[in-house]
Amino acid sequence: MILRHLRGKRVLLRVDFNYPFEHRIAATIPTIQALLARGARVVLISHLDTEGASLIAAEHHISARKAFHLDFAAKALKKRFKDLVYICGRIRRPPRDFFSKHPARLFLLDNLRLDPGEEHNDARYARTLASWGDYYINEAFSVSHRKHASVVGIPRLLPSSFGGVMRREIQQLSRLFHPKHPFLVVVGGKKYSTKEPLVNAFLKNADAIFLGGVLANTFLQQRGFMVGRSEIDRHPIPRSVLWHKKIVLPKDVLVRHRGARKHIAVDEIQSTDTICDIGPHTEDALRRMTKNARTILWNGTLGVCEKGFCDGTRHLAKAVGKSKAHAVAGGGDTVAAIRALKLEKNFNFISTGGGAMLEFLAKCTLPGIAAIEAKKSGSHVF
């Protein structure tokens, strides 16, 4: 078993300190603490994308350029680890005497995406990153669907393994391949094109797939319903999926109509209406479905939560809490909504992944998992 003897060794730990920040930082704290307890020196590497930087900029009233660094992560980590060393700026190879001059045992390198070599999976950049560690641990499930240098490049260069977060993600999500029935899948969000592989995969073994958000708007529009000014995805849906008997759509919705809000049936939507959330009759139907389910998978909010239309999402999260089903949720917006509602306890497992969760459930693996398993060095550290 590799990585048994860590005292004095440098462990390059790939984490994800992107949005939603608090959930993902908190998820990695036990791993960092365990590695430090074993005497390792831990070098944290993470990316921050433009969306995450924009959210930081808006929250702290700073420029997007300044927000593109990991200052916020360094500040949060220093509350837990006083001796953290934060190395800001584009990542270079450490000087030969760097670690001998620094007694600290925890380091954070700046945003990986400051260098284009990260997203291009550049071999040079992978070697630069690998020079910071003796071993590599992937603890960033949420980015393991990306063929980036820090995800698939480094495992070719260093002895590599999965961390506790990665292992739990794989174990928990794999349970959904053999669910207890009835199995309810709830899919919301904005882009059907990104959720299509998930929907197709679970049409085979789910008992029902409820669609909300822009996905529901898109299905309604392509089934011939008027959706007014509501957002839709123009991605074409095959008729075999569009009219599949397992697909469940809202029966009523909350719309904005000439400045007012009202609940109406989907066949009453007018050209000036904008769909914002599901309606009360649909909430009741979902409540009954969750009550009868033995397994629930949820990805994507049901309304425009970022604009305050979160009632449908709230009702579903509460209904899941009253269900006896094994409930799993994931996706950045979904997790952020659940945390804002303080309803995390209603779920057996909340994934740190969004796109990674969707791809894993559709393909049963990810590039970041395959990269480590290819070397047959995927021994567990924890």
Secondary structure in CASP SS format (residue, H / E / C, confidence):
PFRMAT SS
TARGET T0000
AUTHOR 0000-0000-0000
METHOD secondary structure of the structure
MODEL  1
M C 1.00
I C 1.00
L C 1.00
R C 1.00
H C 1.00
L C 1.00
R C 1.00
G C 1.00
K C 1.00
R E 1.00
V E 1.00
L E 1.00
L E 1.00
R E 1.00
V C 1.00
D C 1.00
F C 1.00
N C 1.00
Y C 1.00
P C 1.00
F H 1.00
E H 1.00
H H 1.00
R H 1.00
I H 1.00
A H 1.00
A H 1.00
T H 1.00
I H 1.00
P H 1.00
T H 1.00
I H 1.00
Q H 1.00
A H 1.00
L H 1.00
L H 1.00
A H 1.00
R C 1.00
G C 1.00
A C 1.00
R E 1.00
V E 1.00
V E 1.00
L E 1.00
I E 1.00
S C 1.00
H C 1.00
L C 1.00
D C 1.00
T H 1.00
E H 1.00
G H 1.00
A H 1.00
S H 1.00
L H 1.00
I H 1.00
A H 1.00
A H 1.00
E H 1.00
H H 1.00
H C 1.00
I C 1.00
S C 1.00
A H 1.00
R H 1.00
K H 1.00
A H 1.00
F C 1.00
H C 1.00
L C 1.00
D H 1.00
F H 1.00
A H 1.00
A H 1.00
K H 1.00
A H 1.00
L H 1.00
K H 1.00
K C 1.00
R C 1.00
F C 1.00
K C 1.00
D C 1.00
L C 1.00
V E 1.00
Y E 1.00
I E 1.00
C C 1.00
G C 1.00
R C 1.00
I C 1.00
R C 1.00
R C 1.00
P C 1.00
P C 1.00
R C 1.00
D C 1.00
F H 1.00
F H 1.00
S H 1.00
K H 1.00
H C 1.00
P C 1.00
A C 1.00
R C 1.00
L E 1.00
F E 1.00
L E 1.00
L E 1.00
D C 1.00
N C 1.00
L H 1.00
R H 1.00
L H 1.00
D C 1.00
P C 1.00
G C 1.00
E C 1.00
E C 1.00
H C 1.00
N C 1.00
D C 1.00
A H 1.00
R H 1.00
Y H 1.00
A H 1.00
R H 1.00
T H 1.00
L H 1.00
A H 1.00
S C 1.00
W C 1.00
G C 1.00
D C 1.00
Y E 1.00
Y E 1.00
I E 1.00
N E 1.00
E C 1.00
A C 1.00
F H 1.00
S H 1.00
V H 1.00
S C 1.00
H C 1.00
R C 1.00
K C 1.00
H C 1.00
A H 1.00
S H 1.00
V H 1.00
V H 1.00
G H 1.00
I H 1.00
P H 1.00
R H 1.00
L C 1.00
L C 1.00
P C 1.00
S E 1.00
S E 1.00
F E 1.00
G C 1.00
G H 1.00
V H 1.00
M H 1.00
R H 1.00
R H 1.00
E H 1.00
I H 1.00
Q H 1.00
Q H 1.00
L H 1.00
S H 1.00
R H 1.00
L H 1.00
F H 1.00
H C 1.00
P C 1.00
K C 1.00
H C 1.00
P C 1.00
F E 1.00
L E 1.00
V E 1.00
V E 1.00
V E 1.00
G C 1.00
G C 1.00
K C 1.00
K C 1.00
Y H 1.00
S H 1.00
T H 1.00
K H 1.00
E H 1.00
P H 1.00
L H 1.00
V H 1.00
N H 1.00
A H 1.00
F H 1.00
L C 1.00
K C 1.00
N C 1.00
A C 1.00
D C 1.00
A E 1.00
I E 1.00
F E 1.00
L E 1.00
G C 1.00
G H 1.00
V H 1.00
L H 1.00
A H 1.00
N H 1.00
T H 1.00
F H 1.00
L H 1.00
Q H 1.00
Q H 1.00
R C 1.00
G C 1.00
F C 1.00
M C 1.00
V C 1.00
G C 1.00
R C 1.00
S C 1.00
E C 1.00
I C 1.00
D C 1.00
R C 1.00
H C 1.00
P C 1.00
I C 1.00
P C 1.00
R H 1.00
S H 1.00
V H 1.00
L H 1.00
W C 1.00
H C 1.00
K C 1.00
K C 1.00
I E 1.00
V E 1.00
L C 1.00
P C 1.00
K C 1.00
D E 1.00
V E 1.00
L E 1.00
V E 1.00
R E 1.00
H E 1.00
R C 1.00
G C 1.00
A E 1.00
R E 1.00
K E 1.00
H E 1.00
I E 1.00
A E 1.00
V H 1.00
D H 1.00
E H 1.00
I C 1.00
Q C 1.00
S C 1.00
T C 1.00
D C 1.00
T E 1.00
I E 1.00
C E 1.00
D E 1.00
I E 1.00
G C 1.00
P H 1.00
H H 1.00
T H 1.00
E H 1.00
D H 1.00
A H 1.00
L H 1.00
R H 1.00
R H 1.00
M H 1.00
T H 1.00
K H 1.00
N H 1.00
A C 1.00
R C 1.00
T E 1.00
I E 1.00
L E 1.00
W E 1.00
N E 1.00
G C 1.00
T C 1.00
L C 1.00
G C 1.00
V C 1.00
C H 1.00
E H 1.00
K H 1.00
G C 1.00
F C 1.00
C C 1.00
D H 1.00
G H 1.00
T H 1.00
R H 1.00
H H 1.00
L H 1.00
A H 1.00
K H 1.00
A H 1.00
V H 1.00
G H 1.00
K H 1.00
S C 1.00
K C 1.00
A C 1.00
H E 1.00
A E 1.00
V E 1.00
A E 1.00
G E 1.00
G C 1.00
G H 1.00
D H 1.00
T H 1.00
V H 1.00
A H 1.00
A H 1.00
I H 1.00
R H 1.00
A H 1.00
L C 1.00
K C 1.00
L C 1.00
E H 1.00
K H 1.00
N H 1.00
F C 1.00
N C 1.00
F E 1.00
I E 1.00
S C 1.00
T C 1.00
G C 1.00
G C 1.00
G H 1.00
A H 1.00
M H 1.00
L H 1.00
E H 1.00
F H 1.00
L H 1.00
A H 1.00
K H 1.00
C C 1.00
T C 1.00
L C 1.00
P H 1.00
G H 1.00
I H 1.00
A H 1.00
A H 1.00
I H 1.00
E H 1.00
A C 1.00
K C 1.00
K C 1.00
S C 1.00
G C 1.00
S C 1.00
H E 1.00
V C 1.00
F C 1.00
END
